Amino acid sequence: MAQRLVGGDRAEQACAHLRGHGILAVESVPGDPAAVRERLRTALLARYPEATGSVVFWTADDDDAFAATGDLTRPLTLVHDGPRTGAAAQAAFTRFGFCVAPGPADRTLQVSPAH
């Protein structure tokens, strides 16, 4: 599964920050969020058995949340695997200038442009 840069520098920086803490942060993944979460965790743990299995991602369905310039133009739903990973994602995206709130479903966050 190839990662591609969507969302400009700030979203990529937030994802890189999470990866620096051992959390697999992936952008623009196609598929159902629950199935993607499980697929990413399984692949991560197969490759790194001692890893925590922590994942954060958004689905390809949300790519249109970004303008051609990379600016976030509407809320983006981030999917994560639990409270600790969600807290880390909230901190990372806030650090890079986004507003973050609880998402519409369990294990999700809503990331919005800073006002």
N, C-alpha and C positions, 0 to 999 in steps of 0.2 A: 504494500500500500504506500504510494508515494505521497509525501506531504507537498503542499504547494502554498505559497504565500498568498494569503487573502487577508485583507484587513489592514494593510499598511504596517508601518513600523511599530506602532504602539501595541497592537495586538500580538505581533510576532515577539516583541520584547517581553510581554507578559507571559507568553507561552515558553519562551526561552528561560525566563526566570523560574517557572515551574519545573521545567526539565532539569535545571540546575539543582533542584531539591529532590530529584528522583521521581518526579511525577511525569508520566507520559502525557504530554499535551500535544494534541493533534488537531489540525485545522481542516475543516471542510471534508468530513468523512461521509460518504454516501451510505444510506441505509437507516433502518429503524433504530432510534437511540438505545433501546434496551439491548437489542441484538449487537449493535456496534460496541456498547460498553463491555459486554461479555466477550466478544471477539478480541477486542484490544487487550483486555485483562489476561485472557488465555494466551495470546501470543506473547505478551510481555513476560508472563510467568514461565512460559516454555523456554524463552531465551535467557531469562534471568531468574532462576528459581528462588533466589534469596530476596528478590525485589518485594516491595510492599504491594504491588499490583494496583497502585493508584493511577487513575486516568482522568483526564479532562479533555473534552472535545466539543466542537459544534458540528452539526451536520451540514452537508452540502446544500440542503434546503434553505439554509440561512445565509448562503453566499450573497444573496441580493440585499442583505442588510448593509453592505458596503458599497459606496460609490466607486466609480472608476478611479478616483484619486486615492482610494484606500480608507477614506473617512467612514466611520460608522454613522449611518443615517437613521437607523431605527434600532429598537432593542434586539439583541442577539441572545439566544438561549444557549448557555453552556451546560453541558451534561457532565456530571462527576460521579464518583463511586461511593461517596459517603461524607459525613460531617467534617472530618479532618481535611480531606481533599477539597471539599467545598470551601472551607475556611481559607485554605491556602490559595485557591483560585480567586476568591473574593479579595484577599489581600494583594495578590499580584496584579489583578486588573485594576484595582483602585490605585495602586502605586503608579501605574502607567496612565492615569488620567481618566479612567472610566468610572461611571456610577454603577454600582452593583447592588442588586436586591435579590431576595428569594425569587426563584423561578415559578413558572406555572404548574410544574409537576414535581414530584419527589425527586431529589437528587439533581436539581437544576438550579441555575442562577440566571437572572436576567441582567445582561450587560448593556448599558446605554451610553450614548455619548455624554460627556460632561457638559453641563450647561454653564 
